[in-house]
Amino acid sequence: MTGASGTRPYLIRRLATLLVGTLLACAALLTAYYGVSRNSPAVNGRTTPAIVEIAAAETSLKASFTAARSSLTGPAGPVEGAGEEYRAQLNAANQALEKATINTVAGDDGRQTLRTASGLVSSYGYLIEQAVRSGTDAVLRDAYVASAHSTLTRPGSGIVDRLEEVQHDQREVLGEQVSFGWLLTLAWITAFALCAGLIRLLADTQRTLRRRFRRRVNPALAAGTALLAALALTLAVLAVQIQGRLHAAAAHIEHDRTHGGIRAETLHWVNGTLRSTQWRAALTGYVVLAGVLIAALVLIGLQPRIDEYRFRHPVPAGHAESPMSVLLGTRDRGQPVTAALLAFWLVVTGAVAYGDRQGEHPGRVTVLASWSGLEQQRFEKVLRAFTKRTHRAISVSYQGTTAQRELLLSRERTGDPPDIAILPSRGEAADYAARDALTPLDGVLPKSTLDAYGPQWTSRAAGRVYAVPVKAELKSIAWYDAAAPPPDLPALAADGTHWCAGMGGDDTSGWPGTDWIEDILLQQSGTRVYEQLANGGLAWDSDVMARAWRTFGSIFTAGPARTALAEDYTQGLFHASGPGACVLEHQGTFIRNGYPKDRHPDFVPSPRLLPGADRNSTAREVSADYAALFHDSPEARELLRFLTTEEAQRVWSEPDKDRPGNPFRPFFPFSKNRPSPPVPPDEPLNAHIDRELRSAGALCLDASDSMPPRMRFAFQHGVLDYLSAPAPSKLGQVLRDLETVRRGIPPREDHACGSG
């Protein structure tokens, strides 16, 4: 690089290189520092408050139950009810849940889970209210209190576990925010490498100028070098300080979580710890300013030398270069620099755009159903198959809760219903259709699909179909342990101590008892009387109805009745063993999902065991889950259509590798025009269920499921009320109360029974 002809082009290229290097180094420093500093306001302003809000809701709910139980069982319980402390704690829990739903960092799925938890809180409050209304009936009061506790603490599907699920996701977000991951490490390595390379170029330029211009130091370049070094060092120190405080905040949250619980004091401590990081985080804007200043100093340092050579040694026309011509690539030698610069900005812009789109779900569908646990896992496999079928263009968010009605009513009335709800009864679908909350399915599903179900299986209003069944269960059966079959089942069945019969089930507590009474009525009095019950045409105090209730009471005398009231419906067969353990369970086919995989359940038709039943009866009670469209969209329509296809049924029926016999296999409504998938021979229990369904002379939908919600809830409460004192006087009172409710509801003409 000697002579005038070579110095000026060198200086032009060096200036362009230094400007590009300054841009890249400062952009890398900005990216790396922002990667650390941006987490401070996120942790302080959103993540920690969200964690504290859920912890506060959980603490308040537990405190509300303790206060309610103490007040209700105390000497002043009949007067004070659940007490002021219960109401204050429940109000605090609702407020915390409302804030948590808005502020959660667990994403859309977390928000859906919190909405489900809010619905369960309503169910919990309803059960406490029912306990208060029980007055001096201690047995009934304790049954409702036990159901409320189950709603709060049931493993996997209770309020507390749902809150913990969201809390776990939020702690993972917190962990990501305070971690110095590989991407951030790479960003800092890149930033330091670019800064070191730029400092080396500046130092080399300084030496070249000293040789060519006989000047010891170029002040502008020296100032730019010092500023760059100071900027990199300062940002590194501040980043270490911010990261340290973020780790301290996360460690304090974790310490409080494992030592007494996260409280408001936790939030105050985190706020105090991260307050000093706010001004550090605000320095990101000054990085850009410092970059502009460094670039200006480079120009000030080199441009006069370039100009000096331009006037002392003119360049021939057609050979002139300027820093901008090199920077913009108007000469061939500048094109690699331009390409590198454009590639860098394309990568940065693309990354930002991709990150901004992560929260978007252009094809998202929300589904609400009552399935949780293993049933939920099975159904989610179907939803994943649907998403795969759409090439991931449509994602599905699922929430399952047994307190579905409370949640659905709340969301529907606030204008935020799920797209699709899987309703547990035909009567509930009719109730929503009457309020214009559902989209008719006549234009959604093919006519051939709707006609294949027939009037028995669909929910219709004014000649239009509003819900179709996607899953069915057989109910007229009694389960036992096939590995040790009890002798003389009819004799055992007459004694309630041998029956597993928990009545608890969130705000629908009592429904196992309604199944008992409906099945007894069906097997004693036949399908015609049963349909009258389902349609509201049978008086509750009629002889046939009273006989069914008395049969129920003859099995569940005082001792067994008290046990049934204290137990949740999930505490069934195989839950306990040894002398005195129950050996029979009257429950639908879904219950086998909860049986231990090392046990061997089997069943007998209930007519063989129920007192006074027609032993030759081939009528069977069944239930169904109905898909209904609450929010109409092309994506929701596509999912609903998929749920009625053979492909969905095939995926739903696929066996699990770790559970021989496929105990989670669902069954589907079928007809001559709509056969259900065949059951393979290596699933003997499922084959038994399939034979029972196909050989039934009549399949009758659960009568209470066909009733309007008002009548159904009264029926469920009547069961609990009767079991609190199963005597003739109590029965007369319960039946009179139910008859009063029935007379206020117009009868219907639905088809509850049809040929098997």
N, C-alpha and C positions, 0 to 999 in steps of 0.2 A: 504494500500500500504506500508507494512513494510517488512524489510528484503531484503537481496541482491537479492534473487530469484525473488522478485517482482519489484524492482526498475528499472533494466535494460529493461525488456519488456515494462514497463510503459514509460520509456524515448524514446524507439523506436517508440511506438505508438504515443506518444505526438509529436515527431519530424515529423512523417508522417502527422499527423493532422495539424500541423502548416504549413508544406509545401503546403498541399492542400488548407488550409485556405488562405495562402498568394496568391496562384494562383487565387483562386476565388475572393478574395477581390480586388486584383489589376486588374483582368479582369473586374470586375464590375465597378471599378473606371474609367478604360480606356473607357468602353462602355458609361458610363454616361457623362464623360467629352467630349468624341468625339461627342456624341449626341448634345452637345451645340456648341463646337468649330468648327465642320465641317460646320455649317451654316454661319459662318462669311465669309469665302472665297466665298461661294456660293452666298450670298447676295451681297457682294462687287464686285465679279468678273463676275457674270452672270445675276442674277435676276434684280438688279438695272439697269445695262446697257440695258437689254432687255426692261424694262419698259420705260426707257428714250428714247430708239430708236423708240418705237411705238408712244410715246408722241410727239417726234420730227417730225415723219412722219405726224401725224395728224395736228400738228401746221403748218407745211410747206404746206400741201395740202390746208388748209383753207386760208392761206396767199396767195397761188398761185391763188386761185379763186378770192379773193378780188383784187389782182393785175391785173388779166386778165380782169375782168369786168370793172375795172376803166380805163384800157388802151383802151379796145375795144369801150367803150361808150364815151371816151374822144374825143376832137377835132382832135387829131392826130391818132385816131384809125385806119383809112384806111391805114396809112403809117407805124405805129409802130406795128400793130397787137396786140398780147397779151402782148407784152412788155418784157423787159429784166428781171424785177423782177419776173414775172410769170415763166419764164424759169429757173431762179436760184432756186426758191422755189420748182418747180416741180422736178428738178434734186436732190435737197436736200432730198425731200420726197422719191424719188426712191432709193437713197443711204441708207437712214435710214430703208426703208422697206427691202432692201436686207440684211442688217445686222440683222434686227429683225427676218427675216425668218431663218437665220442660228442660232441665239443665243436664240431664244424664249425658255422659260421654261414652255410653255403651252402644251407641248407634240406634238404628231403627228397631232392631230386634230387642234391644234393652228397653226401649220406650214401650214397645208392645207388651213386654213382660211386666213393666210397671203398671200399665193400664189393666192388665189381667189381675195384678195384685190389688189394685184399687177396687176392682169388682169383687174380689174375695173379701176385702175389708167390709164392703157393704153386706155381704153374706154373713160375715162374722158379727157385725152389729145387729143384723136381723135375728140371729140365733140368741144373742144376749137379750134382746128385747123379748123374744119368746120365753126365755127363762124368767124374765121379770113378770110377764103376764101369767106364768104358771102359779104365781102367788104362793100359797101354803102347800101346794102339791110338790113336796121335796123330790119325789122320784122323777117327775116330769121336768122339774127345774134342773136337776142334776144331769138329766139326759141332754137337755139343750146346752148346758154348760160344757159337757163333754164334747158335744158336736162342735161348739165354738172353739174349744181347745184343739180339736182335730183340724179344723179349718186353718187355724193359726200355725200348727206345727207338723202337719202331715208330711212325712218324708217325700221329697221330690216334687210335690204339687201343692204344699201348703204355702201360706203367705211368707213365712220366714225363709223357707228354702228358695222361693222365687226372688225375694229381696237379696239373698246371699248370692244367687246366680248372677244378678246384675252387678252386685258389689264385686264379685270375683272379676267380671269383665272390666269394671272400672279400675280395679287395682292393677290389672294387666296394662291398661292404658297408661296409668300412672307410672308403672315400671318402664314402659317404652319411653315416656316423656323424660324420665330422669336418667335413663341409661345412655351411655356413650357408645352407641353401637358401631358396627363396622363401617356403615355408610358415613357417619359423622367422623370417624377416625380417618377414613379415606379422604374426606373433604379437608381436614386439617393438614394431613400429609401433603395433599396437592397444593394447598395454600402456601405452606412453608416452602415446598419445593419451588413454586413459582416465584415467591418472594426472594428466596436465596438466589435463584437464577437471575432475577431482575437486579438484585444488588450486585451480583458479579458483573453483569453487563454494564451497570452504571460505573462500577470501579474501573473496568476495562476502558470504558469511554473516557473516564477521567485521565487515565494514563496516556491514552492516545492524544488527547488534547494538550496534555503537558508536553509531549514530545513535539507535536506539530506547531503549537503556538507559543511555546516557551513560557507558559504561565503555570505557576505551581499548583493552583487550585481553581477549579470552576465553581464559584460559590453556589450558583443555582443547582448544579448537579449534586454538589455535596449536601445542600439542604434537602433535596429530594431523596437522596439516599438515607440521610438521617431520619427524615420523616417516615419513610417506608419501614425502616428497621424499628422505629419507635411504635409505629402503628401495629406491626405484627406482634411485637412483644407485649404491648398494652392489651391488645385483644386477647392474646393467649392467657395473660394473667387474669383478666376479667372473666374469661370463659371458665377457667379453673375455679374461680370464686363462685360463679353462678352454679356450676355443676356441683360443687361441694354443698352449697345450700339446698339445692334440689334433692340431693341424696339425703341430707339431714332431715328435710321435710318428709320424704318418703319413709325414712327409718322411724320417725316419730309417729307417723300414722300407723305403721305396722306395729310399733310397740304398744300404742294405745289399743289397737284392735285385739291384741293378745293379752292385755293387762287391764281388763275392766271395761273395755269398749270405747269406741270413738265418740267423742262428745263435742260440744260447742267449743270447749277449751282447746281441743285439737286444732280447730280452724283458726282460733286466735293465735296459737303458737306458730302455725304455718304462716299466717299473715305477717306476723312479726319477723319471722326468719327470712321471708322472701321480699319484705318491703324494700330492703336495701338493694335488691337486685333490679328494681324497676328502672333506676337511672342507668344502670349498666346495660339493661336490655334496650333502652332508648338510644344507645350510641350507634345503632346500626345505620341511622341516617348520616352520621358523621363519617362513616367509612367511605361513602360516596363522595362526600366533600373532600376528604383527604385524598382520594384517588384523583379528583379533578385538580387539586393543588399540586400533587406530584407530577401529573402530566403537564401542568403549566410550568413548573420549574424545569422540567426536561426541555420544553420548548424554549424557555428563556435561556437555558444554558447552551443549546445547540443552534437555534435558528440564527443568532448573530454570526456565528462562525460560518454557517452555510452562506449567508448573505455576503459575508466578507469575501469568500472565494468567488461568488458570482460576479462581483464587481472587479475583483483583481484578475480573475481568469475566466473570461466569458466562455460559455459552452456553445459549441456549434448548434445552429438551428436543427431541430429534429432529434437532438440527443438530450434535451433538457429533461431532468427528472425533478419532481418535487416530493416532499414527504407524503402529500395527499395522493399523488399518482401511484406511489408505491403502496400506500395503505389501501387504496381502492382497487388495486390490481389492474390499472390501465396499462401497465407494462408487464411483460411476461414474467419477469422476475418477481413481481409482486403478487402474482396469482396464488401461489401456495399460501402466502400469509393471509390473503383474503379468504381463501377456502377454509383455512383453519379457523379464522374468526367467525365466519358464517356458520360453520359446523358447531362451534361452541355455543353460539346463541340459539341455534336450532335445538340443540340438546336441552339447554336451560329452559327455553320456551315450551318445548314439548313436555318436559318433566313437570313444569308448573301447571300446564293445562291438564295433564293426566291426573295430577294430584287434586286439582280442583274438581274433577269429575268423579272422584272416588265415592262421594256421597250421593251421586245421582243414581236413581233406579228407574229408568224410563219405562220399564215393563214390569213393575213390581205389583204383586197381588198379595193381599193379606187374607188369612184364613183363620177363623176362630172355631174351635170344636171343644168337646168335653174330654177328649182323650189325652191322657198323660202317661208318663212312664213308658212301658214297653209298647202299649198301643200307639202312643205318639211316635215312637221310633219307627214302627211299621208304616204308619201313614206318611211320615216324612220321607221314607224311601220312595213312596209313590210320587210325592212332590218333587223329589230330585229327578226321578225318571221323566217327569213332565218338563222340568227345566232343561234337561239334556235333550229332550225331544225338540225343544224350541231353539236349540243351539245356544242356550244360555241367554237368549234375548229377553226371557221373562223370569224373574226371580220370585220366589214365594216366601213370605214370612208367616210362620205358623205359631199360634198360641193355643194351649189347651188348659181348660179349667172346668172343674165340676160345678163351679158357680157361674156357669156360662150366661144364664138368663140375667142375673144382676149386672154383669159386665156389658152384655149386649144391649140391654135396655138403656143403660147409662150412655153408651157410645152412640146408640141410635138417636137418642133424644138430644144429644149435643151436636148432632150433625157429623159424627165421625165413626160411622159403622165400618166393620170390616167389609172387604169386597164380597167374600163368601163366608157363610156360617154353616156349619154342619149341626143342625138342630137335633136334639134327642127325641123329638116327638112330632107327630103330625098335627096335634092340637096347637103346639107352639107356632108352627109354620102358619096355621090358619089365623092365629091371633095377629101375627105380624102382617099377613096379607090383608086383613081387615083394616089395618091402619095405613095401608098403602106404603109399607116399608119395603116391600119385595118387588122385584121385577118379574113379571110373568115369564115362564120358560117356554111358552109356545113358539116364540121366535128364536129361542136360543138352542133348543135341542130338536133334532129331527122328529117328525111326527111318528116315525116307526119306533123310535126309542120311547116316546111317551106312551104310545099305545101298548107297547110290550109289557109295561108295568101293570096296567089295569087300574081300576078305581080304588082297589083295596090298598095299593101301595103308595099312591100319590096324594099330595095335599092339594085339593082343588077348591076354588071359590068362583062362583058365577061362571062355571064352565071352563075356567082357565087353570092351568097347572102352575103352582108356585114353588113346589119343592118335590124333589125325587129322591128315593132312597138309594144310598150308596153302600150300605152295609146292614146286615141283619143278624139277629141273635135268637137262639132257641131258649125259652124260659121254663117250659113245663117239665123240668127235670130236677132230680136230686142227686148230688154228687157224693161219692164215697171213695175210700182208698181201696183200689183194686188189688193192691199187694197184700192187704189184710182185710178182706171183705167182712163186714160185721154180719153175724148170723141173724136171721129172722128180722129183716129190714122193716116190715110193716109194724111189728111190735115195738121196735126201737123208735119208729117214726111217731108213734102216739105220745111219746114222752119228750117234752120240749128240752129237757136237759141234754139230749143227744144231738140237738140241732145247733149248728153254727149260724147265728142270725143277728149280726150287728145291724142296728138301725141308723147309725150315724152316716151322714153324707152331705156336709156343708149345708146350704140353705134348703136342700131337698131332703134333709133327714126324714126318715120314715118311709122312703120309697121301697126299701126291701119288703116292708110289711104290706104295702099296697100290692106288690107282686104276689105275695102269699094269698091275700084275700081274693084277688082277681082269678088266680089259678084255681083256688078252691071253688069259687062260684062257677067257673067254666066246667070243671070236672063233675060238680054236683048237679048243675041245672042246665047245661048245654049251651050251644052257641047263640040261640035266639035271645035268651035272657042276658047272656054276656054282651051282645050287641046293644041291648037296651041300656045296660050300664054305661057302655062306652059313649052312647049318643045322648045320654041325659034323660032317657025315658023310663028308667027304673027307679022307683022310690027307695031311698036308703033305708027306710024303716019297714020295707016289705018283708014278708016271711022268708023268701029265698035269700035276700041280702042279709037279714039277721042271722039266718042259719049259717051262712059262710063265715060271718064274724064270730059266732059262737064256736064254730069248729076251730078257727084260728086261736081263740081264747082257751080252748080245751088243750091245745098243744103248749101254748105259752102262758102257763099259769104264773103265779106271782114270782117265783124264783127265776125261771127262764126268762120271763118278761123283763125283770130288773137287769139281768145280764145283757139281754139284747139292747136295752136302752143305753147301757154304759159302753157298748162296743161300737167301733166303726165297722162299716160293711166290709172293709178289707181284712178284718180279723176273722178269717173263715177257716175252712178245712185246712189241716196241716199246720195251722198257726201254733197249736199246742199239742202236746202228746202226754201219754201216761194216763193213770186212772182219772176218770171224770172228764177227760177231753171229749169234745163233740166229735161225732163221726159222720154226720150228714150235713149237707148244705143245699138249700133251695135257692139256686142262683142261676143267672143266664150263662150262656157258653163263654162270654167274655171273661168270666172269673178265672178260667183256667190259665190265663196269661200270668196271673200272680202266684200260681202254685209253684213250689220248688221243683227244679228240673230233675231232681233225683227221686221224685215221687211218681206214683202211677194212678192218677185219678180216672174214674169212670162214672157213669151215671145210669139211673133207671128212670123211666117216665114217671112223673109225679102221680098219675092216676093210680099207680100200684101201691102208693104209700099214704095218700091223703085220706083221712077219715071221711066216710060217707061218699067217696068219689065213685063214679061209674068205672069199674075196673077195666071195662072194654072200650072206654072212651079213646078215640083217636084224634080228638081236638087238642091242639097245642098252642099255647100262648107264645108269641114271638114279639120282638121289638125291632125297630129300624132307626137308623140315623139318616137324616134328610139334608141334602145339599140345597141351599137357597141363596139367591143372588140379591145381596143388599145394596151393592154399589155397582152399577152397570158400567162395564168397560170392555173393550175387545179382548184384553188379556184375561179378565175374569171369566168372560164367556168361554174362552178357549180352555181354561182350566176346568170349568164345570163340565164342558163336553168331554174332556179327557177322563174325568172321574167316572163317567158312565160307560166307558169303553171296556172291551175285553182285555186290552193291553194293560189298563190300570188294574183290573182285577187279577191279571196274571202276575204283575209285579207285587201286588199286595199279598198274593198267596205264596210267593216264593219262600222256601224254608230257610231258616237260619242254620248256619253250619254248626253252631255250638249247642243247638237244642234239637235233639232227635225227636221225630214225631211231629215236628212243626206245630207246637202248641199255640202259636200266635196266628195261625191261619184264620182269616176272616171268612164269613159266609155272606152271600149276596142274595137279594130278592130274585126269585126266578119265576118263570111261567113257561107255558108250552112254546111261546115265541121267543123266550129269552132264557135259555139254559145257563146254569151256573157252571164254572170250571169244574172238571172232574177231579176227584180226590185220589191221589196215587195210593197204591196198596201198602206202602211203608208208613202210612199215617193212620193207624187203626182207630185212634180216638176220633180224629176228624171224619173218618169214614162212618163211624157210629153216628155222629151228629148229622152227617149228610143223609144217612138212611132214615133217621128219625124225621128229618124235615120232609123228605120226599114221600115217606109212607103215611104222613099225617092225613087224616080225613079232612081236617080243616085247620087252617092257620089263622089265628086270631091275634091282631095287633094289640099290644098292651093297652088295656082299656083306659088307664089313667093318662097314657100318652095321647089319647084321642080327646081327652077332656080339655076344656078351656083352662088356662093356667090358674084361674081363681078356684075352680072346683078341684083341680089336682092338688094345689097346695093345702086346701082344706082337708082333703083325703089324707095327705101325708101327716098333717098335724093330728087328725083324728086317730090315726094309728098310734102315734106316740102317746096321745092322751089316754087311749084305751089301755095300752100296755102299762101305764103308770099305776093302774088299779083294775086288772082284768076281771071285773065282776059285772053281773047283770045290770046293776044300777048305773054304772059308768057307761056300759054299752048303750043303754037307752038314751042317755044324755048325748053321747057322741053321734048316734044315728039321727037324733032329732036336729042337732046342729048342722049335720051334713045335708039333711033334707031341706033345711031352711036356705042353705046356700044354693042347692039345686033348683029350687023353685024360682030363684031370681035369675036363672040362666035359660035362655030359649033352647029347646031340644034341637038336635041336628039329625041328619039322615046320612051319615057317613057309613061306608062299608068297612066294618072292623074285621069281619071274618070272610075267608074265601077258601076255595078248595086248595089242598096241598099239592 
